[in-house]
């Protein structure tokens, strides 16, 4: 079973080397505090390893994905994602849809006109560490595992 990863861009756009900027564009992380949901296929993991000094990522759980979809999910035209949109796909609510996505039974792309990027606000309470150091060294960058859920809840 594939794990679903949430990737958030932490650093801004100034002074980014061209090859890393291209990789960030392929991940659709154009601006600071943008978030995308991807799976853990090797090509994505290689891209994450390349941009590890600009993003943070980890495994997202169903509850956090539901919060993200409900608060920050947008359709083309900047309309909010609502339960009615996922009911057309056969799910009772956004929470049921989020659970199905985490379990691999559904994909976010199935929702018609859903934007692939979630625009988050800066985390309430600020970042806990430096945005220049890796997560394991007390900073914010790179792989953080399940701790990504706490960060997303503070940013959503």
C-alpha positions in Angstrom: 0.0 0.0 0.0 1.3 3.4 -0.9 1.7 6.0 1.8 0.3 9.5 1.2 2.8 12.3 1.8 2.1 16.0 2.5 4.8 18.3 1.2 4.9 22.0 2.3 7.3 24.6 0.8 8.9 26.5 3.7 11.5 28.7 2.0 10.6 31.5 -0.5 11.6 32.0 -4.1 14.7 34.3 -3.9 18.0 32.8 -4.8 16.9 29.3 -5.6 19.2 27.4 -8.0 17.6 26.7 -11.4 17.5 22.9 -11.2 15.9 23.0 -7.7 13.4 25.6 -8.9 12.4 23.3 -11.8 11.9 20.4 -9.4 9.7 22.6 -7.1 7.7 23.5 -10.2 7.2 19.8 -11.1 5.9 19.3 -7.5 3.6 22.4 -8.0 5.2 24.1 -5.1 5.5 27.6 -6.7 5.1 29.7 -3.5 6.0 29.6 0.2 3.4 27.8 2.4 1.9 25.9 -0.5 1.1 22.2 0.2 0.6 19.2 -2.2 -0.4 15.7 -1.4 1.6 13.0 -3.3 2.3 9.3 -2.9 5.6 7.7 -2.1 6.7 6.4 -5.5 10.5 6.4 -6.0 10.4 9.3 -8.6 8.7 11.6 -6.0 11.0 10.5 -3.3 14.0 11.4 -5.5 12.5 14.9 -6.1 11.9 15.4 -2.4 15.5 14.4 -1.7 16.7 17.1 -4.2 14.6 19.9 -2.7 14.9 18.9 1.0 16.5 22.3 1.8 13.3 24.1 0.7 10.4 21.9 1.8 9.3 19.7 4.7 7.2 16.5 4.3 5.8 13.5 6.1 2.9 11.0 6.2 -0.5 12.6 6.4 -3.4 10.9 8.3 -7.0 10.8 7.2 -8.2 13.2 9.9 -5.7 15.9 8.9 -6.4 15.4 5.2 -10.1 16.0 5.9 -9.3 19.2 7.8 -7.1 20.3 4.8 -9.8 19.5 2.3 -12.5 21.2 4.3 -10.7 24.4 5.2 -8.3 24.8 2.2 -9.6 22.7 -0.6 -10.6 24.9 -3.5 -12.2 24.3 -6.9 -11.4 26.3 -10.0 -13.0 29.7 -9.6 -11.8 29.7 -5.9 -15.0 28.0 -4.7 -14.8 25.9 -1.5 -14.8 22.1 -1.6 -18.1 20.9 0.0 -19.7 17.6 0.9 -21.9 17.8 -2.2 -18.8 17.6 -4.5 -17.7 14.3 -3.0 -21.2 12.9 -2.8 -21.2 12.8 -6.6 -18.3 10.3 -6.3 -20.3 8.1 -3.9 -18.9 9.2 -0.5 -21.0 10.5 2.4 -18.7 13.4 3.4 -15.3 14.9 2.9 -14.1 12.8 6.0 -15.1 9.6 4.2 -13.4 10.7 1.0 -10.2 11.6 2.9 -10.1 8.1 4.6 -10.6 6.5 1.2 -7.7 8.5 -0.3 -5.3 7.5 2.6 -6.3 3.9 2.2 -5.7 4.1 -1.6 -9.3 3.5 -2.7 -9.7 7.0 -4.1 -7.5 9.8 -5.5 -7.8 13.5 -5.1 -7.8 13.9 -8.9 -11.2 12.2 -9.0 -12.9 15.4 -7.6 -13.6 17.4 -10.8 -12.0 20.8 -10.9 -10.2 20.4 -7.5 -7.0 22.5 -7.4 -3.9 20.3 -6.7 -2.3 22.9 -4.4 -3.5 23.9 -0.9 -2.6 27.5 0.0 -1.8 27.5 3.7 -1.2 30.4 6.1 2.0 30.7 8.2 1.7 28.4 11.2 0.0 29.9 14.3 2.6 30.2 17.0 5.3 30.4 14.3 7.8 27.8 13.3 9.2 26.0 16.3 12.8 25.8 14.9 15.0 27.5 12.3 13.9 27.3 8.7 17.6 26.9 7.8 18.2 23.6 9.6 16.9 20.0 9.0 14.1 18.8 11.2 16.3 16.3 13.0 18.7 19.1 14.0 16.0 21.1 15.6 14.9 23.0 12.4 11.9 22.8 10.1 13.2 21.4 6.8 13.2 17.9 5.4 11.4 14.7 6.4 9.4 14.9 9.7 7.2 11.8 9.6 3.9 12.0 11.4 4.8 15.4 12.9 3.7 16.9 9.6 0.1 16.6 10.8 0.6 19.0 13.7 2.2 21.5 11.4 -0.6 21.3 8.8 -3.2 21.8 11.6 -1.4 24.9 12.7 -1.3 26.2 9.1 -4.8 25.2 7.8 
